[in-house]
């Protein structure tokens, strides 16, 4: 499949997600398990960033590739960052319009992650969250990863979060394990952590979620995603 064909497939898939009320229902924050998934993920992200000396974000320039509605980038900007130095790109114009309305201080743009409109080394941090698992074409995956590294300055980092296990009910995604992650970002120093209790399990915990989620997530094989910080060589 050509990269143009893969882009068209992605647009069709995400339009289908938006039209399917079951997707929104599964991801609803009214579910305690979903809330704990988000808390768990961002606790790990803060630990990774702090461990690399990147918190508070301060004046660091931040890009999110595949920003969706902008909530993840806004969460990252809240870690001591300046929203005016944050930028998010997404293929889908409707998502960008919603992000601009919700987070007007952040620069949101329609764009293709294979051809970022920024100069080399523009950003200090690039957020890539559940993006590459949606790309089935291997060459396009590599191209998106290379662009993320190109716009990253020396000493900057990619903050990564994506699935490491298959999703049996969704043939439009393919997991990315630790080995492939390192191959996608050669030359970057990687710190990886398994995170996120299997979502179908977390969502079934109901009112017991606050007690059971931590206990179950203590088992590494029940963690369905990888969080990582991938640091580019050079002076910080």
C-alpha positions as a Markdown table, in Angstrom:
| # | Residue | x | y | z |
|---|---|---|---|---|
| 1 | Unk | 0.0 | 0.0 | 0.0 |
| 2 | Unk | 1.3 | 3.5 | -0.9 |
| 3 | Unk | 1.6 | 6.1 | 1.9 |
| 4 | Unk | -1.3 | 8.0 | 0.2 |
| 5 | Unk | -3.4 | 4.8 | 0.5 |
| 6 | Unk | -2.5 | 4.3 | 4.1 |
| 7 | Unk | -3.4 | 7.9 | 4.9 |
| 8 | Unk | -6.8 | 7.4 | 3.2 |
| 9 | Unk | -7.3 | 4.2 | 5.3 |
| 10 | Unk | -6.4 | 6.0 | 8.5 |
| 11 | Unk | -8.9 | 8.8 | 7.7 |
| 12 | Unk | -11.7 | 6.2 | 7.1 |
| 13 | Unk | -10.8 | 4.3 | 10.3 |
| 14 | Unk | -10.9 | 7.4 | 12.5 |
| 15 | Unk | -14.1 | 8.6 | 10.9 |
| 16 | Unk | -15.6 | 5.2 | 11.7 |
| 17 | Unk | -14.4 | 5.5 | 15.3 |
| 18 | Unk | -16.1 | 9.0 | 15.6 |
| 19 | Unk | -19.4 | 7.7 | 14.2 |
| 20 | Unk | -19.4 | 4.6 | 16.5 |
| 21 | Unk | -21.0 | 5.4 | 19.8 |
| 22 | Unk | -19.5 | 2.2 | 21.3 |
| 23 | Unk | -16.0 | 3.6 | 21.0 |
| 24 | Unk | -16.9 | 6.7 | 23.1 |
| 25 | Unk | -18.8 | 4.5 | 25.6 |
| 26 | Unk | -15.8 | 2.3 | 26.1 |
| 27 | Unk | -13.5 | 5.3 | 26.7 |
| 28 | Unk | -15.8 | 7.2 | 28.9 |
| 29 | Unk | -14.3 | 8.8 | 32.0 |
| 30 | Unk | -17.4 | 7.9 | 33.9 |
| 31 | Unk | -15.8 | 4.4 | 34.1 |
| 32 | Unk | -13.4 | 4.3 | 37.1 |
| 33 | Unk | -11.1 | 2.0 | 35.3 |
| 34 | Unk | -10.6 | 4.5 | 32.4 |
| 35 | Unk | -9.8 | 7.2 | 34.9 |
| 36 | Unk | -7.2 | 5.0 | 36.6 |
| 37 | Unk | -5.7 | 4.1 | 33.2 |
| 38 | Unk | -5.1 | 7.8 | 32.6 |
| 39 | Unk | -3.7 | 8.5 | 36.1 |
| 40 | Unk | -1.4 | 5.5 | 35.8 |
| 41 | Unk | -0.1 | 6.6 | 32.4 |
| 42 | Unk | 0.6 | 10.2 | 33.4 |
| 43 | Unk | 2.2 | 9.2 | 36.7 |
| 44 | Unk | 4.7 | 7.1 | 34.7 |
| 45 | Unk | 5.2 | 10.0 | 32.2 |
| 46 | Unk | 6.0 | 12.4 | 35.0 |
| 47 | Unk | 8.5 | 9.9 | 36.4 |
| 48 | Unk | 10.2 | 9.4 | 33.1 |
| 49 | Unk | 10.4 | 13.2 | 32.4 |
| 50 | Unk | 11.6 | 14.0 | 35.9 |
| 51 | Unk | 14.2 | 11.2 | 35.8 |
| 52 | Unk | 15.7 | 12.9 | 32.6 |
| 53 | Unk | 15.7 | 16.3 | 34.2 |
| 54 | Unk | 12.9 | 17.6 | 31.9 |
| 55 | Unk | 10.5 | 18.8 | 34.6 |
| 56 | Unk | 9.2 | 21.4 | 34.9 |
| 57 | Unk | 8.9 | 21.9 | 31.2 |
| 58 | Unk | 9.4 | 25.6 | 31.4 |
| 59 | Unk | 10.2 | 27.2 | 28.1 |
| 60 | Unk | 10.8 | 23.9 | 26.3 |
| 61 | Unk | 9.1 | 23.6 | 22.9 |
| 62 | Unk | 6.7 | 20.7 | 22.7 |
| 63 | Unk | 5.1 | 18.9 | 19.6 |
| 64 | Unk | 2.4 | 16.3 | 19.7 |
| 65 | Unk | 2.1 | 14.1 | 16.6 |
| 66 | Unk | -1.4 | 12.8 | 16.1 |
| 67 | Unk | -2.9 | 15.2 | 18.7 |
| 68 | Unk | -6.6 | 14.2 | 18.2 |
| 69 | Unk | -8.7 | 16.6 | 20.4 |
| 70 | Unk | -5.7 | 18.0 | 22.1 |
| 71 | Unk | -6.3 | 16.7 | 25.7 |
| 72 | Unk | -3.0 | 14.8 | 25.9 |
| 73 | Unk | -1.0 | 17.8 | 24.8 |
| 74 | Unk | -2.9 | 20.1 | 27.2 |
| 75 | Unk | -2.1 | 17.6 | 30.0 |
| 76 | Unk | 1.6 | 17.7 | 29.1 |
| 77 | Unk | 1.6 | 21.4 | 28.9 |
| 78 | Unk | 0.2 | 21.5 | 32.5 |
| 79 | Unk | 3.5 | 20.0 | 33.7 |
| 80 | Unk | 5.0 | 23.5 | 34.2 |
| 81 | Unk | 5.1 | 24.3 | 30.5 |
| 82 | Unk | 4.1 | 27.3 | 28.4 |
| 83 | Unk | 1.0 | 26.5 | 26.2 |
| 84 | Unk | 2.2 | 29.1 | 23.7 |
| 85 | Unk | 5.3 | 26.9 | 23.1 |
| 86 | Unk | 3.2 | 23.8 | 22.4 |
| 87 | Unk | 2.0 | 22.6 | 19.0 |
| 88 | Unk | -0.2 | 19.7 | 17.9 |
| 89 | Unk | -0.8 | 18.2 | 14.5 |
| 90 | Unk | -3.4 | 15.8 | 13.2 |
| 91 | Unk | -4.6 | 14.5 | 9.9 |
| 92 | Unk | -8.3 | 15.2 | 10.7 |
| 93 | Unk | -9.5 | 18.8 | 10.3 |
| 94 | Unk | -12.5 | 18.2 | 12.6 |
| 95 | Unk | -10.2 | 17.1 | 15.4 |
| 96 | Unk | -8.0 | 20.2 | 15.0 |
| 97 | Unk | -11.1 | 22.5 | 15.0 |
| 98 | Unk | -12.3 | 20.9 | 18.3 |
| 99 | Unk | -8.8 | 21.2 | 19.8 |
| 100 | Unk | -8.5 | 24.9 | 18.9 |
| 101 | Unk | -11.9 | 25.6 | 20.5 |
| 102 | Unk | -11.1 | 23.7 | 23.7 |
| 103 | Unk | -7.4 | 24.8 | 24.1 |
| 104 | Unk | -7.0 | 28.2 | 22.4 |
| 105 | Unk | -3.6 | 29.0 | 23.8 |
| 106 | Unk | -2.0 | 26.0 | 22.0 |
| 107 | Unk | -1.1 | 26.0 | 18.3 |
| 108 | Unk | -3.0 | 23.2 | 16.6 |
| 109 | Unk | -2.5 | 22.5 | 12.9 |
| 110 | Unk | -3.8 | 20.0 | 10.3 |
| 111 | Unk | -0.7 | 18.1 | 9.0 |
| 112 | Unk | 0.8 | 14.9 | 7.9 |
| 113 | Unk | 3.3 | 13.4 | 10.3 |
| 114 | Unk | 5.3 | 12.0 | 7.4 |
| 115 | Unk | 6.1 | 15.6 | 6.3 |
| 116 | Unk | 6.3 | 17.9 | 9.3 |
| 117 | Unk | 6.4 | 21.6 | 8.4 |
| 118 | Unk | 9.1 | 22.4 | 10.9 |
| 119 | Unk | 12.8 | 22.9 | 10.6 |
| 120 | Unk | 15.3 | 20.5 | 12.0 |
| 121 | Unk | 15.7 | 20.6 | 15.8 |
| 122 | Unk | 12.7 | 22.8 | 16.4 |
| 123 | Unk | 11.4 | 21.0 | 19.5 |
| 124 | Unk | 12.7 | 19.8 | 22.8 |
| 125 | Unk | 10.0 | 17.2 | 23.4 |
| 126 | Unk | 7.8 | 15.3 | 20.9 |
| 127 | Unk | 4.8 | 13.3 | 22.2 |
| 128 | Unk | 3.8 | 10.3 | 20.2 |
| 129 | Unk | 0.9 | 8.5 | 21.8 |
| 130 | Unk | -1.1 | 5.6 | 20.3 |
| 131 | Unk | -0.2 | 6.8 | 16.8 |
| 132 | Unk | 2.2 | 4.3 | 15.2 |
| 133 | Unk | 0.2 | 1.3 | 16.3 |
| 134 | Unk | -2.6 | 2.6 | 14.0 |
| 135 | Unk | -0.2 | 2.7 | 11.0 |
| 136 | Unk | -0.1 | -0.7 | 9.4 |
| 137 | Unk | 2.3 | 0.2 | 6.6 |
| 138 | Unk | 5.9 | -0.4 | 7.9 |
| 139 | Unk | 7.5 | 2.2 | 5.7 |
| 140 | Unk | 5.1 | 4.9 | 6.9 |
| 141 | Unk | 5.8 | 3.9 | 10.5 |
| 142 | Unk | 9.5 | 4.4 | 9.9 |
| 143 | Unk | 8.9 | 7.7 | 8.1 |
| 144 | Unk | 6.8 | 9.2 | 10.9 |
| 145 | Unk | 9.5 | 8.1 | 13.5 |
| 146 | Unk | 12.2 | 9.7 | 11.4 |
| 147 | Unk | 10.3 | 13.0 | 11.1 |
| 148 | Unk | 9.8 | 13.0 | 14.9 |
| 149 | Unk | 13.6 | 12.6 | 15.4 |
| 150 | Unk | 14.4 | 15.2 | 12.7 |
| 151 | Unk | 12.5 | 18.0 | 14.4 |
| 152 | Unk | 13.9 | 17.1 | 17.8 |
| 153 | Unk | 16.8 | 19.2 | 19.0 |
| 154 | Unk | 20.0 | 17.7 | 20.6 |
| 155 | Unk | 19.3 | 16.5 | 24.1 |
| 156 | Unk | 15.5 | 16.5 | 23.4 |
| 157 | Unk | 13.3 | 13.5 | 23.8 |
| 158 | Unk | 10.4 | 11.5 | 22.4 |
| 159 | Unk | 7.7 | 10.8 | 25.0 |
| 160 | Unk | 6.1 | 7.5 | 23.9 |
| 161 | Unk | 3.0 | 5.6 | 24.8 |
| 162 | Unk | 1.5 | 2.8 | 22.8 |
| 163 | Unk | 0.1 | -0.7 | 22.9 |
| 164 | Unk | 2.5 | -3.7 | 23.1 |
| 165 | Unk | -0.2 | -6.4 | 22.9 |
| 166 | Unk | -2.6 | -7.0 | 20.0 |
| 167 | Unk | -6.2 | -5.9 | 20.2 |
| 168 | Unk | -8.2 | -9.0 | 19.1 |
| 169 | Unk | -11.3 | -6.9 | 18.4 |
| 170 | Unk | -9.6 | -4.3 | 16.3 |
| 171 | Unk | -7.8 | -5.3 | 13.1 |
| 172 | Unk | -6.9 | -1.6 | 12.4 |
| 173 | Unk | -4.1 | -1.6 | 14.9 |
| 174 | Unk | -0.9 | -3.5 | 15.3 |
| 175 | Unk | 1.2 | -3.5 | 18.5 |
| 176 | Unk | 4.7 | -2.2 | 18.9 |
| 177 | Unk | 7.0 | -4.1 | 21.2 |
| 178 | Unk | 10.2 | -3.0 | 22.8 |
| 179 | Unk | 12.3 | -4.4 | 20.0 |
| 180 | Unk | 10.5 | -2.6 | 17.2 |
| 181 | Unk | 10.4 | 0.6 | 19.3 |
| 182 | Unk | 14.2 | 0.6 | 19.5 |
| 183 | Unk | 14.4 | -0.1 | 15.8 |
| 184 | Unk | 12.1 | 2.8 | 14.9 |
| 185 | Unk | 14.3 | 5.2 | 17.0 |
| 186 | Unk | 17.9 | 4.0 | 16.5 |
| 187 | Unk | 20.5 | 6.1 | 18.3 |
| 188 | Unk | 18.1 | 7.4 | 20.9 |
| 189 | Unk | 18.7 | 6.4 | 24.5 |
| 190 | Unk | 15.6 | 4.5 | 25.6 |
| 191 | Unk | 14.0 | 4.1 | 29.0 |
| 192 | Unk | 11.0 | 1.8 | 28.8 |
| 193 | Unk | 8.3 | 0.8 | 31.3 |
| 194 | Unk | 5.3 | -1.4 | 30.8 |
| 195 | Unk | 2.2 | 0.4 | 31.9 |
| 196 | Unk | -1.7 | 0.3 | 31.8 |
| 197 | Unk | -3.7 | -2.6 | 33.2 |
| 198 | Unk | -5.4 | -4.4 | 30.3 |
| 199 | Unk | -8.2 | -2.0 | 29.4 |
| 200 | Unk | -11.0 | -4.6 | 29.0 |
| 201 | Unk | -10.1 | -5.8 | 32.5 |
| 202 | Unk | -9.7 | -2.3 | 34.0 |
| 203 | Unk | -13.1 | -1.3 | 32.7 |
| 204 | Unk | -14.8 | -4.3 | 34.4 |
| 205 | Unk | -13.6 | -3.4 | 37.9 |
| 206 | Unk | -16.4 | -1.0 | 38.6 |
| 207 | Unk | -16.4 | 0.5 | 42.1 |
| 208 | Unk | -13.6 | -1.9 | 43.2 |
| 209 | Unk | -11.2 | -0.3 | 40.7 |
| 210 | Unk | -9.3 | 2.0 | 43.1 |
| 211 | Unk | -8.4 | -1.1 | 45.2 |
| 212 | Unk | -7.9 | -3.7 | 42.5 |
| 213 | Unk | -6.3 | -1.7 | 39.7 |
| 214 | Unk | -2.9 | -1.2 | 41.5 |
| 215 | Unk | -2.9 | -4.8 | 42.7 |
| 216 | Unk | -3.5 | -6.3 | 39.3 |
| 217 | Unk | -1.2 | -3.8 | 37.5 |
| 218 | Unk | 1.6 | -5.0 | 39.8 |
| 219 | Unk | 1.9 | -8.0 | 37.5 |
| 220 | Unk | 3.9 | -6.9 | 34.4 |
| 221 | Unk | 2.2 | -9.4 | 32.0 |
| 222 | Unk | -1.1 | -7.6 | 32.7 |
| 223 | Unk | 0.2 | -4.3 | 31.5 |
| 224 | Unk | -0.8 | -3.8 | 27.9 |
| 225 | Unk | 1.2 | -0.7 | 26.8 |
| 226 | Unk | 4.7 | 0.7 | 26.8 |
| 227 | Unk | 5.6 | 4.1 | 28.1 |
| 228 | Unk | 9.1 | 5.3 | 27.1 |
| 229 | Unk | 11.4 | 8.3 | 27.0 |
| 230 | Unk | 13.8 | 8.2 | 24.0 |
| 231 | Unk | 16.5 | 10.8 | 24.4 |
| 232 | Unk | 18.5 | 12.2 | 21.4 |
| 233 | Unk | 22.2 | 12.6 | 21.9 |
| 234 | Unk | 23.6 | 16.1 | 22.5 |
| 235 | Unk | 23.7 | 18.8 | 25.1 |
| 236 | Unk | 20.5 | 19.2 | 27.1 |
